[in-house]
Amino acid sequence: MGKIAEALRANLQKVAQSDARSLRALQSNLEAVEEAQVPVFTKEVTAKINSLLGAGTFEQQNNKALKALCKEHGVQKYSKLKKADLVTALKGKGVQPPPRPIGSLTKAEMKTILELIDVYKLLGCAN
């Protein structure tokens, strides 16, 4: 029994050391994330992006998105409503329409937004 106990003890020590290394690596990664500088968009850039996106309408949204809005804003008995009825119910609750769906943007609009955001700098890939 003594040899088995010693073997188990040795294995447990190896596992504990491995866990300690993993925890230290996680801690250092968390500290690196906390120290990372996240760019903040200026009001000018935010305004330009918002103008490109334009004001959203309920009609631009699909039924799934409209039903999610109904659920979020406490609209009753929305599950079997058609799109027009969902829109009417949301407007009746005073809900503001969400921005345009990203899929409805043209390539030129997407390119402009990406240039404004400057994705390469955002991801830390700038040369």
Secondary structure as UniProt FT lines:
FT   HELIX           2..35
FT   HELIX           43..53
FT   HELIX           58..60
FT   HELIX           63..72
FT   TURN            73..74
FT   TURN            79..80
FT   HELIX           83..92
FT   TURN            93..94
FT   HELIX           102..104
FT   HELIX           107..117
FT   HELIX           119..122
FT   TURN            123..124
//
